[in-house]
Amino acid sequence: MKITKFFLTFTLLFTLILAAGCKESISENGETDIATRLNQSKIQNIKNDIKKTEEENAVLYTLLVNNTETCDIESYKALATTNAEGDATLAKEINLITYTLLNQFMTEENIAKLDVNPAECLVTAFPRTDKIALQSMRQLIKDDMEVMFEERGYDQIVFDIPTNCEELKTLVEEKFDSESAEIAYENCLAKQDQSESSEQDEKETYDSTNATCNIDPMVKSCSPSMSATEYTKYAMNYITPNNAKVQEVASQYNDIESLYKFMQKNHWQSDTTLFGCDDYFETPEQFLKDSPTFSTNMICEDNTGDCDDQGNTFASLIIASGLYPEDHVRVALGTVKFGRGPMAIGGHLWTEVWTGEFWMPIDATYGDVCYDDGTCYTYENDELGTYDYYKYAEFPVLEYWGVANHKYYYSFENGEGTAPDYWQEGAKTVYDL
């Protein structure tokens, strides 16, 4: 009862704040504008929903359901309390690829109908006030994510950003143990040797046999070796929301989910096979306009690039689209763990947006991918996570190096930067609030 009132009251207060922040505009005939009337209508609907859930003694419940053909998600959503009008359930559905997460209001009568059986459909179900059950579920999702990364080969994406092996060894020893640190260190050195060898031999780049992809990338020089702070400031030059090509593409999308799906369908490919470089930053215009014609592109006519190319382009598109204020969009650089073992730890760049309460990662590299051996994987939309996956699951960052967009930057390495204070925060989930 208390959690129900708290949750809906919070929602109501947040809506009231938004409404108060917008001055009521008056049209020439003296009537309030449509936006104001809509806000008033939403507030009244929430008040009605609060009253209904209180009358029914509904409890906010969390359900985790296996995503299989035999598991009917709708049957679980049907157990949720309906809104005051009776035409919709008070349920939030989140696709976590392996699982579907449901946060919904339920009566004691419908809670009694739940049959938890992890081997079949319902993995777990608990009231949102149960912190122990919540922590267990978060660990389950985290473990599943690491297995999924390995199955899809995403652990090969780490080291997109060159990593200081000595610093990596120290970090892994602090986070895990000395044995893991030594393995991560040796793997880091091996990656560096491989990259240096590739830069010396241009034949390491992939050669397309498709006549449409016949443009030489023409790389004059690879990205220079930089410190974490220097890398952060360097990234600012590659976030270009005012570029004409970026604005043209951004204008085609009016919601963050469809824009994210667009980015996921552009395949990841390493700088080694694209440019013969250990590290090379494409501009968003190059990514969107030129990369489909590169002779080194493994999927001809498809946009391609590694993590920094995709992360910078995605941030540029979000800002250009106006879906989020520019101060609420940034790229982050840091050390991540994309698997279960120390071999999956390395440098990475991804995009984050400010939800109003915390930073939420949206990683564009979680989609189609082509690895250095020429093997490519493409996925259907229902096999890809939603943009708000990391609103509920913990992003696997071990250490932030820095964050930036075209206006601001902040270095976690030394506290240097020009960004607002809230940029000094790392990513969180709704469960951390």
Beta strands, then each sheet from edge to edge (+ up, - down):
strand 1: 59-66
strand 2: 91-95
strand 3: 99-106
strand 4: 122-127
strand 5: 267-268
strand 6: 304-305
strand 7: 329-337
strand 8: 345-354
strand 9: 359-362
strand 10: 369-370
strand 11: 376-377
strand 12: 397-404
strand 13: 409-411
sheet 1: 2+ 3- 1+ 4-
sheet 2: 5+ 6+
sheet 3: 9+ 8- 7+ 12- 13+
sheet 4: 10+ 11-
end
